[in-house]
């Protein structure tokens, strides 16, 4: 399959991960480029979540390596992954219901002043955080009923959009989305899919985990299939090869 001429933003080389006697990842390799949506497919237990958790710093690889812009990355923790420019949006969203979108954006990464004081003695710059979060929401065309309302009062699609938008604030390299439309209705799912297309148009590298093949065909530039911890195939998603992707997932290749 033809790849973009530019160097990949992120590469995984022969990733291996064990949990006791279980081999969760067996020599898995992939790469993703700027402005690309890469779908990561496979049944439950295929290794998708383990791979994403290794990229996100939750698990350490037992073998292989991860490189960012061609340089080996030490993703020893989620904080290290975030510092490297990797943001992950899991199905639970990890939003604080009692906080506003801006407060959720900067929770744990607050902007404070003056910079010469120790962190604990600084004052929160709420105006800057509100202004920058609102600018991101507007740029990504996310419609919210009220920007200063707690997210508990917002719909599932709006909450999902807030979580994705928050990731884009800090994701200098890669945004990982784990089943971003799970449990959403058709209209709210459409809003999230449009947001993913907007991320792609802005040059973000997006790794998308989903079981929805229609979304894969619409959004993804490439699809990689995992089964039983191994990479078993890679295709450009299209209507014509949708069944072939399904066959790879279930292990029924012709």
DAURNOR-V569563 format. One line per field, one symbol per residue. ss: DSSP state (a for helix, b for strand, c for the rest). phi: phi as a letter, one per 40 degrees, with the letter a starting at -180 (. if undefined). burial: # if it has 24 or more other ideal C-beta (glycine too) atoms within 12 Angstrom, else .. A space follows every 10 residues. Layout:
BEGIN
ss=???
phi=???
burial=???
END
This chain:
BEGIN
ss=cccccccccb bbbbbbbbbc cbbbbbbbbb bbccccbbbb bccccccaaa aaaaaccccc ccbbbbbbcc bbcccccaaa aaaccbbbbc cccccccccb aaaaaacccc cbbcccccaa acbbcaaaaa aaaaaaaaac cccccccccb aaaccaaaaa aaaaaaaaaa cccbbbbbcc cccccaaaaa aaaaaaaaaa acccbbbbbc ccaaaaaaac cbbbbbbccb bbbbbccccc caaaaaaaaa cccc
phi=.cbdcccccb bbbfcbabbg ccccbbfcba abbdgbbbcb bicdgchdcc ccccccgcbc ccagabbbfg bcbcccadcc ccccgbbbbc ccgfccccbc dcccdbcgbc cbaccccddc bccccccccc ccccccdccc gccbcacccc cccbcccccc cccccdcccb ccbabbbbfc bdgbcccccc ccccccccdc ccgccbbbba bcccccccbc cabbbbafgb cbiaaccadc bdcccccccc gbcc
burial=.......### ###.###... ...###.### ####.##### ##...##### ########## #..#####.. ..#.#..#.. ##.####### #.###...## #######..# #......... ........## .###.##..# .#.#..#... #..####### ########## #.######## ##.#...##. ########## ...####### ###.###### ########## #######... ##.###.##. ....
END
